[in-house]
Amino acid sequence: MYAFKHILVPTDHSQCARKALGLAITFALRFDSDLYLLYVEDNRPDSKTWEKNETANQEIHQLESDEARCLETYLEVAAEVADYTGLPEMNRDKIHVRVGAGDPAAQILAAAEDASIDLIVMGTHGRSSIKDFFVGSTAEMVVRRSTCNVLAVKPDGYPYLRD
């Protein structure tokens, strides 16, 4: 049986990422794992957020607020998980937050390597576009390139194919 001791949860603060976080918290509590929250500001030239960050000071302020937002989201989802499952909240010493900027897939893979991650739990939006067809989504790139297990969590209402 697998014992996931280090679980990474990349977030974009979407509903799907919250769902993935809830699942990761449940796993972390059951396996007594450390939980790593990661937010990456996508500042590639073709991303929409590139224009938002005009100076280094703004970027630093943004990263600090993103870290606080990650912790705030964790606390909200942890309370929901505790209510739903009856599991206790995690020890704060087992929660680690990392924020960064750049290509999200590359940052996720680097964070996984740095922290010796056993499992990445991440949301996937289930969207497809021309760019995704040729390049692939962030979740797809992480699944293909990761050296650890990856659990891709689909959004609520995603049309599942069943018999």
C-alpha positions in Angstrom: 0.0 0.0 0.0 1.1 3.5 -0.7 1.9 5.9 2.1 1.9 9.4 0.7 4.1 11.4 3.1 4.4 14.6 1.0 1.3 15.8 -1.0 1.4 18.8 -3.3 -1.7 20.7 -4.2 -1.2 23.3 -7.0 -4.0 25.9 -6.9 -5.4 28.6 -9.1 -8.1 29.3 -6.5 -10.8 27.9 -8.8 -13.7 25.7 -7.6 -12.0 22.7 -9.2 -8.8 23.5 -7.3 -10.8 23.8 -4.0 -12.3 20.3 -4.8 -8.7 19.0 -5.3 -7.6 20.6 -2.0 -10.4 19.0 -0.1 -9.4 15.6 -1.4 -5.7 16.3 -0.7 -6.6 17.3 2.9 -8.5 14.0 3.4 -5.5 12.0 2.1 -3.1 14.0 4.2 -5.1 13.4 7.4 -5.4 9.7 6.6 -1.8 9.2 5.8 -0.4 11.7 8.3 1.2 13.6 5.4 2.8 17.0 5.0 0.6 19.1 2.7 2.3 21.6 0.3 0.1 24.3 -1.2 1.4 25.9 -4.4 0.2 29.0 -6.3 2.0 30.0 -9.5 1.4 33.4 -11.0 1.5 32.7 -14.8 3.6 35.5 -16.0 4.5 34.1 -19.4 4.3 36.7 -22.2 1.2 35.1 -23.7 -0.7 34.8 -20.3 -3.3 37.3 -19.3 -1.6 38.1 -16.0 1.6 39.3 -17.7 0.2 42.9 -18.0 -0.8 43.0 -14.3 2.8 43.0 -12.9 4.5 46.2 -13.9 7.2 46.4 -11.2 9.1 44.1 -8.9 7.4 45.7 -5.9 4.0 44.9 -7.3 5.2 41.3 -7.9 6.5 40.9 -4.4 3.2 42.3 -2.9 1.2 40.0 -5.2 3.2 36.9 -4.1 2.7 37.8 -0.5 -1.0 38.2 -0.9 -1.2 35.0 -2.9 0.5 33.1 0.0 -2.1 34.6 2.4 -4.9 33.6 0.0 -3.6 30.0 -0.2 -3.7 29.8 3.6 -7.1 31.4 3.7 -8.4 28.9 1.1 -6.9 26.0 3.0 -8.6 27.0 6.2 -12.0 27.3 4.5 -11.7 24.0 2.7 -10.3 22.3 5.8 -13.3 23.4 7.8 -15.6 22.0 5.0 -13.7 18.7 5.1 -13.9 18.5 8.9 -17.7 19.1 8.8 -18.2 16.5 6.0 -15.9 13.7 7.1 -15.6 14.3 10.8 -11.8 14.3 10.5 -9.9 16.8 12.6 -8.1 19.8 11.2 -4.4 19.3 10.2 -1.5 20.3 12.4 -0.3 23.7 11.0 3.3 22.4 11.2 2.4 20.0 8.4 1.2 22.7 6.0 3.7 24.4 3.7 2.9 27.2 1.3 4.9 28.1 -1.8 4.2 30.8 -4.3 6.0 31.5 -7.5 5.9 33.0 -11.0 6.4 31.5 -14.4 5.2 28.6 -16.3 2.7 26.7 -14.0 3.6 23.2 -15.2 7.3 23.8 -14.8 6.9 25.4 -11.4 4.7 22.5 -10.2 7.2 19.9 -11.4 10.1 21.9 -9.7 8.2 22.1 -6.4 7.5 18.4 -6.5 11.1 17.6 -7.0 12.3 20.1 -4.3 10.0 18.7 -1.7 10.3 15.0 -2.6 6.5 14.9 -3.3 4.8 11.5 -3.4 1.5 12.6 -4.8 0.3 15.7 -6.7 -3.4 16.4 -6.4 -4.6 19.0 -8.9 -7.8 20.1 -10.5 -8.3 20.0 -14.2 -10.8 22.3 -15.8 -11.7 19.9 -18.7 -11.4 22.7 -21.2 -9.9 22.3 -24.6 -8.7 24.9 -27.0 -6.5 25.0 -30.0 -3.5 25.8 -27.7 -4.3 22.8 -25.5 -4.5 20.6 -28.6 -1.0 21.5 -29.7 0.7 22.2 -26.4 -1.4 20.5 -23.7 -3.0 21.7 -20.6 -1.1 22.3 -17.4 -2.6 19.2 -15.8 -1.7 17.1 -18.9 1.9 18.3 -18.9 2.3 17.6 -15.2 0.8 14.1 -15.6 3.2 13.4 -18.5 6.3 14.7 -16.9 5.9 14.0 -13.2 8.1 11.4 -11.6 5.4 10.9 -8.9 1.8 9.9 -8.9 -0.7 12.6 -10.0 -4.4 12.6 -9.2 -6.3 14.8 -11.6 -9.6 16.0 -10.1 -12.4 16.8 -12.6 -14.7 19.8 -12.0 -18.3 19.3 -10.7 -20.7 18.7 -13.5 -18.0 17.3 -15.9 -19.7 14.9 -18.3 -18.3 11.5 -17.4 -18.5 8.7 -20.0 -20.3 5.7 -18.5 -21.5 2.4 -19.9 
